Amino acid sequence: MTYEPPVLDPARLAKDQRLALLEAKVAFLLDEVSGLRSLVRHLGADKLADLPTMQQTRDSFDYQWRSLPEGLPRRIEQIRSVTDLPIAVGFGVSDRSAAADMICPDWQ
């Protein structure tokens, strides 16, 4: 025996009820898509790792990690030991002047 949901005629619902029904359907579909994407990633992980874009991403990350200034990883660990806040490093800031401009552009 299977469950068959009742047939619902949206035309008989008020506008707010139809909107709520559509929002619920969209939320359900987004949840389903999310689950399916996770499943596809899991099933295709071996093949995805061999794609050129994945290799390029890995190479770029490895290059960036190797080019960190000496002592930066130690400094990041020191910061992490005193805060649970996210830590951002870099983002195009190349010197003190650029950092000051990003923090307070009107500062002289």
DOGU-346715 format. One record per residue (C-alpha): residue number from 0; residue in three letters; x, y, z negated. Coordinates in steps of 0.2 Angstrom, whole numbers. Each point is the difference from the previous one (the first is absolute). Layout:
// DOGU-346715
<site NUM; "ALA"; <X; Y; Z>>,
...
***
This chain:
// DOGU-346715
<site 0; "MET"; <0; 0; 0>>,
<site 1; "THR"; <7; 17; 5>>,
<site 2; "TYR"; <-5; 17; -6>>,
<site 3; "GLU"; <-8; 11; 13>>,
<site 4; "PRO"; <-1; 19; -5>>,
<site 5; "PRO"; <-17; 8; 3>>,
<site 6; "VAL"; <-2; 9; 16>>,
<site 7; "LEU"; <1; 19; -3>>,
<site 8; "ASP"; <-7; 13; 12>>,
<site 9; "PRO"; <10; 15; -3>>,
<site 10; "ALA"; <-13; 11; 9>>,
<site 11; "ARG"; <-12; -3; -15>>,
<site 12; "LEU"; <13; 7; -12>>,
<site 13; "ALA"; <2; 18; -5>>,
<site 14; "LYS"; <15; 10; 7>>,
<site 15; "ASP"; <10; -2; -16>>,
<site 16; "GLN"; <-3; -18; -1>>,
<site 17; "ARG"; <5; -3; 18>>,
<site 18; "LEU"; <16; 10; -4>>,
<site 19; "ALA"; <4; -10; -16>>,
<site 20; "LEU"; <-3; -17; 10>>,
<site 21; "LEU"; <12; 6; 14>>,
<site 22; "GLU"; <13; 5; -13>>,
<site 23; "ALA"; <-2; -17; -8>>,
<site 24; "LYS"; <2; -9; 16>>,
<site 25; "VAL"; <16; 10; 5>>,
<site 26; "ALA"; <7; -3; -18>>,
<site 27; "PHE"; <-3; -19; 3>>,
<site 28; "LEU"; <8; 0; 17>>,
<site 29; "LEU"; <15; 10; -6>>,
<site 30; "ASP"; <2; -13; -14>>,
<site 31; "GLU"; <-1; -14; 13>>,
<site 32; "VAL"; <12; 8; 12>>,
<site 33; "SER"; <12; 3; -14>>,
<site 34; "GLY"; <-1; -19; -5>>,
<site 35; "LEU"; <3; -6; 18>>,
<site 36; "ARG"; <14; 12; 2>>,
<site 37; "SER"; <9; -7; -15>>,
<site 38; "LEU"; <-4; -18; 6>>,
<site 39; "VAL"; <8; 4; 17>>,
<site 40; "ARG"; <15; 8; -7>>,
<site 41; "HIS"; <2; -16; -11>>,
<site 42; "LEU"; <-2; -12; 14>>,
<site 43; "GLY"; <10; 10; 12>>,
<site 44; "ALA"; <14; 6; -11>>,
<site 45; "ASP"; <14; -11; 8>>,
<site 46; "LYS"; <-5; 6; 18>>,
<site 47; "LEU"; <-2; 18; -6>>,
<site 48; "ALA"; <18; 0; -8>>,
<site 49; "ASP"; <7; -3; 18>>,
<site 50; "LEU"; <-9; 14; 9>>,
<site 51; "PRO"; <12; 14; 6>>,
<site 52; "THR"; <-9; 14; -10>>,
<site 53; "MET"; <2; -10; -16>>,
<site 54; "GLN"; <19; -2; 3>>,
<site 55; "GLN"; <2; 18; 5>>,
<site 56; "THR"; <-9; 5; -17>>,
<site 57; "ARG"; <11; -12; -10>>,
<site 58; "ASP"; <16; 7; 9>>,
<site 59; "SER"; <-6; 18; -3>>,
<site 60; "PHE"; <-3; -4; -19>>,
<site 61; "ASP"; <17; -9; -2>>,
<site 62; "TYR"; <9; 15; 9>>,
<site 63; "GLN"; <-9; 13; -12>>,
<site 64; "TRP"; <4; -11; -15>>,
<site 65; "ARG"; <18; -1; 5>>,
<site 66; "SER"; <2; 18; 3>>,
<site 67; "LEU"; <-6; 6; -18>>,
<site 68; "PRO"; <12; 11; -9>>,
<site 69; "GLU"; <11; -9; -12>>,
<site 70; "GLY"; <-8; -1; -18>>,
<site 71; "LEU"; <-17; 3; 7>>,
<site 72; "PRO"; <-7; -17; -5>>,
<site 73; "ARG"; <7; 2; -17>>,
<site 74; "ARG"; <-8; 17; -2>>,
<site 75; "ILE"; <-17; -7; 6>>,
<site 76; "GLU"; <1; -13; -14>>,
<site 77; "GLN"; <4; 13; -13>>,
<site 78; "ILE"; <-15; 10; 5>>,
<site 79; "ARG"; <-11; -16; 0>>,
<site 80; "SER"; <5; -4; -17>>,
<site 81; "VAL"; <-8; 16; -7>>,
<site 82; "THR"; <-16; 2; 11>>,
<site 83; "ASP"; <-13; -11; 8>>,
<site 84; "LEU"; <-4; 14; 13>>,
<site 85; "PRO"; <4; -4; 18>>,
<site 86; "ILE"; <17; 6; 6>>,
<site 87; "ALA"; <3; 8; 17>>,
<site 88; "VAL"; <17; 1; 8>>,
<site 89; "GLY"; <5; 9; 15>>,
<site 90; "PHE"; <-15; 5; 12>>,
<site 91; "GLY"; <11; 10; 11>>,
<site 92; "VAL"; <8; 11; -14>>,
<site 93; "SER"; <19; 1; 5>>,
<site 94; "ASP"; <6; 13; -13>>,
<site 95; "ARG"; <-4; 11; -15>>,
<site 96; "SER"; <-7; 14; 11>>,
<site 97; "ALA"; <-12; -12; 9>>,
<site 98; "ALA"; <-5; -7; -17>>,
<site 99; "ALA"; <-3; 17; -7>>,
<site 100; "ASP"; <-10; 5; 16>>,
<site 101; "MET"; <-11; -15; -2>>,
<site 102; "ILE"; <-3; 2; -19>>,
<site 103; "CYS"; <-3; 19; 0>>,
<site 104; "PRO"; <1; 8; 18>>,
<site 105; "ASP"; <-2; 18; -7>>,
<site 106; "TRP"; <15; -2; -13>>,
<site 107; "GLN"; <14; 12; 4>>,
***
